[in-house]
């Protein structure tokens, strides 16, 4: 629509709210990023004779999150597989126990062979009363947590949901990163580094996925610009995947590739959906 920036979705002063928007060859980021997406109405991509082969010369770096991007690398369960070959996810539990329990259910649902919640001793009973397929490890201190994740079979760690903004959370993040685990860092696991951006970046490894919402992103990364530009700069600086959450979630890689998620329903605007 006139007045919507094609590269960012920003509304430049004002724009009409259309019933139908027609574009040529390929959709533009502004058709899918907010607020521009809400001004488009139905979107039609019209063929005007441009061959798809020109994309090889253009080298696009922005994509929609559809299965064609990743289906050939999807880790389908194998008939000869077992719970160990499917990976063991460790989730740090905190005083807000619901967040870690929801995250554990999410990890099991997408195919993790084993899922452990590493829990404060005083909360272990709460976690154990949840899904019976989730292992609960009372991890009273840093030493016991480190000893547990030292096992190479425990190859993925999630820290953040309900963990608390504390020195303990920070120490456990650094421990998981130091052991080169595949890490998903969310919420409090990001906020604990708001005053040490450089130290955070040094500790990260390429197997990390950072999943901030806009508030957490602003506290940790302190970059400006439109959503694509901010996610790209953060990913490049951190050397990790940055998933900037929202109705138009943007997933950025350190090499400048970005993927826009377009199918998030309003139902996700409820406590716990981010943890899952």
N, C-alpha and C positions, 0 to 999 in steps of 0.2 A: 504494500500500500504506500502511496505517496506520503513521505514524511517518516517512514520507518527505514532505519539504516540497515542495508542488506548484510553487512558484515557483523553486526552486533545485536540487532533487534531493538536498539534504542529508538525511542520516539523523539524526533527532532522538532520540538515545540508542540506540534499537533499532527494527527493523522486520522483519516476516516476509518471507521470500523466497518470492514467490508463483509459482504456475504460470500464473495468468491474472489480469490486472488489467482491470477494466471502468471506463471513464470516460465522461462524457456530453458531447455536442456537439462538443468539440474536445479533443485531447490537451493536456496542460499541460507547461511546460518541465521540471518534475521527472520526467516520464516519459522524457525523452530525455537529460537531463544525468546524469553520474556523480556519486555512486555510485547514485543512485536508479534509474537505468535497469536496473541489474543485479538489482534487487529486484522488478521488474515481471513477469518472465516474458513470456508473450504479452500484447499490448496490444490491447484491443477498444474502439473508440470507438462508443458506442451512440447511436442517434437517439431522443431523447425528445420530439421535436416542436418544438424550438427552430429557427426559421427562420434560414437563413444571413444574411438581411438585417440581423440585429441586429449583425453585425460592423461595419457602417458606423457605428453609434453607439459601439461599443466601441473602435474604432480600434486593433486589435492592433499591437504593435510587435515581436513575436517570431514567427519563422517557421521551418519546416523547410526545409533546402536541397534543394529539388526543382526540376526544370526549369520548372515553372509560374511560378516567381519570375522567371526570366531568359530563357526561350526566345525571347520576342518581341524581345529586344535582342541575341541572340547574333550575333556577326559572321560569318555563314556565308561561306565563300569564294565569290566571284562568278566566272562564266565569263570575264568580261572583265578580271578582276583579274590582277595580276602580283606578283612578289616585293616590289616597293617599296610597292605599295598595301596589302600585308598586314602591313607594319610591320617594323622592324629593331630587334631586341633586342640590347643590349650587356651582357655579363656580365663582371664583374671577376674575373679569375683570381687565385689565390694559390698559396702553396707546397703546400697540400693540394689537389692538382690534380683529384682525383676529384670533389670537390663541384661545381666549376664545370662539368666535363664532363657530369655527370649533369643539372645544371640546364639546360645547353645542349640536351641531348637532349630534355628536357621542353618547353622553349620551342619547339623545332622540331616536336615531336609535336602541340602544340596549335594550330599554324598560323602561327607567325611566318614572314614571308617571308625574312628573313635573320637570322642569329644570329652575333654576333662575341664571342669571348672576348678581352678585353684582358688580356694576360699579362705577367708579369715576363719580361724577356729570357731569364733563365736557365732558365725553365720552358716557353718557347715550343715547343721541340721535343716536349715531352711532350704538350702540348695538340694540336699539329699531327698527332700520331700517332693521334688519336682519330677521331671521325666525320668523314668527308671533306666533309660538307655544312656544317660549322661553320667560319667564318672565324676565323683566329688573328691577332691584332694584337700584336706585341711593343711594349708600352707601358712604356718604361723609367722614365718619370718622370711627375710630375703634369702637366707642360706638354703632353706628348704625349697623355695621356688626355683632358685638357680639349679639345685641338684636335680629337680624334676625335669626341667627343660633341657638339661645337658644331654639327655638321651636323644640321639639323632633321629629316632623314629618319631619323636614328638616334633614335627617339622613345621608347624604353623602356630603362631601365637596372636591372639586378639587381646589388646589392652585398651581400655577406655570406658566402655559402658558401665556406669555406676561405680567407677573405680575410686573417685574422689581426687580432688586437686591436692596432692600431698607429696612430700619427699619420697615416700614409699612407692607411690605410683611411678614417679620419675625414675627411681632406682630400678624398678622392674622393667620399665621400657628399655633402659640402657643395657640391662642384662640380656634381654631377648635380642636386641640389636647386636650386641657384642658377640653373641653365639651365631650370628648370621642366619637367624630363622626368617622364614617368610612371615612378615608381620603386617597385621592390619591395626592401625593406630587411629583411634576415634576419640572424640569428646575430651575427657580429662587427660588422656595420654598426650594430647596436643597442647592443651592449655598449660600444662606444667612447664612447657618450654617457651612461654610467651616472653620471658626476659632473657632467653639464651638461644636466639635463633641460630647463631653461628655454630654453637655446640650441638644443637639438634641436627643441623645439616651434616655435620661431620660424622655423627653416629649412624645416620641412615645408610641403608644399602639398597641396591636396585630391586630387591625382592619385597620392598615395602609398598603398601597402599595406605595413603592418608585420606581419611573420609570426613572432612570438616563440613559443617553447615556454615552459612555466611558469617555468623558471629564468631565462631571458632577460627575460621579462616582469617578474619580481620585481626584477631588477637595474635596469631602466630606469624602470618606471612607479610602483612603490612605492605602490600602492593596495590596499585591503583589501575584503573582502566575498565573495559567491559569484561564480561564474565569469561570469554574465551582468552583474552589477553592475560587476565589475572591468573587463571588456572595454568596457562602455559608457562608464565614466568615463575610461578610457585614450583611447578614440577621440574623446570630446568634448574632452578636454584637448589632445590632439595635433592635432586637426583633420584626421585621416586615418583610413583604414580600418585596423582592428586585427583580425588573424586570430590568435586565441589557440589554439595547436595542442593536440591531444590526441585521444583516442578520441572525445571529444564536442567537437570543434573548434567554437568560437564566433567568428563573424564580425560585428564591430560597426561601425556607421557613426557619424559624429559627431552625427547627428540623433537617435540613440537606437534606431534599428532594429537588431535582432540576428537572425542566422540561425544555426541549430544544425545541424551536420553529423552525420548519424546512421549513415552507411554505411562508416565507416573500419574495415577488417579488421585483426586483430592482425598480419597480415603486414607492415604498415607500420612496425612497431617494429623497424627495422633501419637501420643507418647508410646515409645517402644518400637515404632516402625524403623527408625534409624538404627537401632541396635540390631534388629534382624537383618 
